[in-house]
């Protein structure tokens, strides 16, 4: 989305919905990257950075929040892209649609991760 600048009205930063989509995309990328780094660290050192229960809660709630933010951002950008496509179907609208598609794909990945995190959280013992 950040590279979707084609001059005049065809700049992503002219539209609040696209700026929101980009901001949430960056936020979810940072969250996912930090989660991956934490997992790699735990696998390589065999030491947990956080208590297992805290880690499971962080995974579950973080995945839930990011998934909802992604679906919210993608859903807010769809109507704008449809309106733009009605007037002019061009590279700007195609690039916007591709970015929205990637946000939906990221939502599905994080939703699946949230379900797995929820399962792991529910099977933990409280001892």
C-alpha positions as CSV (number, residue, x, y, z in Angstrom):
1,X,0.0,0.0,0.0
2,X,2.8,2.4,0.8
3,X,4.1,2.2,-2.8
4,X,0.6,3.0,-4.2
5,X,1.4,6.5,-5.3
6,X,0.5,7.4,-8.9
7,X,0.0,11.1,-8.7
8,X,-3.0,13.4,-8.2
9,X,-5.9,11.6,-6.6
10,X,-4.2,8.3,-7.0
11,X,-2.1,8.4,-3.8
12,X,-2.9,6.1,-1.0
13,X,-2.2,8.8,1.7
14,X,-5.1,10.8,0.3
15,X,-7.5,8.3,1.8
16,X,-8.0,7.6,5.5
17,X,-9.0,4.0,4.9
18,X,-5.8,3.2,3.1
19,X,-3.7,4.9,5.7
20,X,-5.5,2.8,8.4
21,X,-4.9,-0.4,6.4
22,X,-1.2,0.5,6.1
23,X,-0.8,1.3,9.8
24,X,-2.5,-1.9,10.9
25,X,-0.4,-3.9,8.4
26,X,2.8,-2.4,9.9
27,X,1.5,-3.1,13.4
28,X,0.6,-6.7,12.7
29,X,4.0,-7.3,10.9
30,X,5.9,-5.9,14.0
31,X,3.7,-8.0,16.3
32,X,4.2,-11.2,14.3
33,X,8.0,-10.5,13.9
34,X,8.4,-10.1,17.6
35,X,6.4,-13.3,18.3
36,X,8.6,-15.2,15.8
37,X,11.8,-13.8,17.4
38,X,10.6,-14.9,20.8
39,X,9.8,-18.4,19.6
40,X,13.2,-18.7,17.8
41,X,14.9,-17.6,21.0
42,X,13.0,-20.1,23.1
43,X,13.7,-22.9,20.7
44,X,17.4,-22.1,20.4
45,X,18.1,-21.5,24.1
46,X,15.4,-23.8,25.6
47,X,14.6,-21.1,28.1
48,X,11.3,-19.2,28.2
49,X,11.4,-15.4,28.3
50,X,8.0,-15.4,30.0
51,X,6.2,-17.8,32.2
52,X,4.3,-20.4,30.2
53,X,0.9,-19.1,31.3
54,X,1.8,-15.5,30.6
55,X,3.2,-16.5,27.2
56,X,0.0,-18.4,26.3
57,X,-2.2,-15.4,27.3
58,X,0.0,-13.0,25.3
59,X,-0.2,-15.3,22.3
60,X,-4.0,-15.7,22.5
61,X,-4.9,-12.1,23.2
62,X,-2.3,-10.6,20.8
63,X,-3.4,-12.9,18.0
64,X,-7.1,-12.0,18.7
65,X,-6.4,-8.2,18.7
66,X,-4.3,-8.3,15.6
67,X,-6.8,-10.4,13.7
68,X,-9.6,-8.1,14.5
69,X,-7.6,-5.0,13.6
70,X,-6.7,-6.6,10.3
71,X,-10.3,-7.5,9.4
72,X,-11.4,-4.1,10.4
73,X,-8.8,-2.3,8.3
74,X,-9.4,-4.5,5.2
75,X,-13.2,-4.1,5.6
76,X,-12.9,-0.4,5.8
77,X,-10.9,-0.2,2.6
78,X,-13.1,-2.4,0.4
79,X,-16.0,0.1,-0.1
80,X,-13.5,2.9,-1.1
81,X,-11.8,0.6,-3.6
82,X,-15.1,-0.5,-5.1
83,X,-16.1,3.2,-5.6
84,X,-12.8,3.9,-7.2
85,X,-13.2,0.9,-9.5
86,X,-16.6,2.1,-10.6
87,X,-15.2,5.4,-11.9
88,X,-11.8,4.1,-13.1
89,X,-10.3,0.6,-13.1
90,X,-6.6,1.3,-13.2
91,X,-3.3,0.4,-11.6
92,X,-4.2,2.4,-8.4
93,X,-7.3,0.4,-7.8
94,X,-5.6,-2.9,-8.7
95,X,-2.8,-2.2,-6.3
96,X,-5.3,-1.3,-3.5
97,X,-7.2,-4.5,-4.1
98,X,-4.0,-6.5,-3.9
99,X,-3.1,-4.9,-0.6
100,X,-6.6,-5.5,0.8
101,X,-6.3,-9.2,-0.3
102,X,-3.0,-9.5,1.6
103,X,-4.7,-8.0,4.7
104,X,-7.5,-10.6,4.5
105,X,-4.9,-13.4,4.1
106,X,-3.0,-12.1,7.1
107,X,-6.3,-12.0,9.0
108,X,-6.9,-15.7,8.2
109,X,-3.4,-16.7,9.3
110,X,-3.7,-14.8,12.6
111,X,-7.2,-16.1,13.2
112,X,-5.9,-19.7,12.8
113,X,-3.0,-18.8,15.2
114,X,-5.5,-17.4,17.7
115,X,-7.5,-20.7,17.6
116,X,-4.3,-22.7,18.2
117,X,-3.3,-20.3,21.0
118,X,-6.8,-20.7,22.5
119,X,-6.5,-24.4,22.4
120,X,-3.0,-24.4,24.0
121,X,-4.3,-22.0,26.7
122,X,-7.3,-24.2,27.4
123,X,-5.2,-27.4,27.8
124,X,-2.7,-25.9,30.3
125,X,-2.9,-27.0,33.9
126,X,-3.2,-24.3,36.6
127,X,-0.8,-26.0,39.0
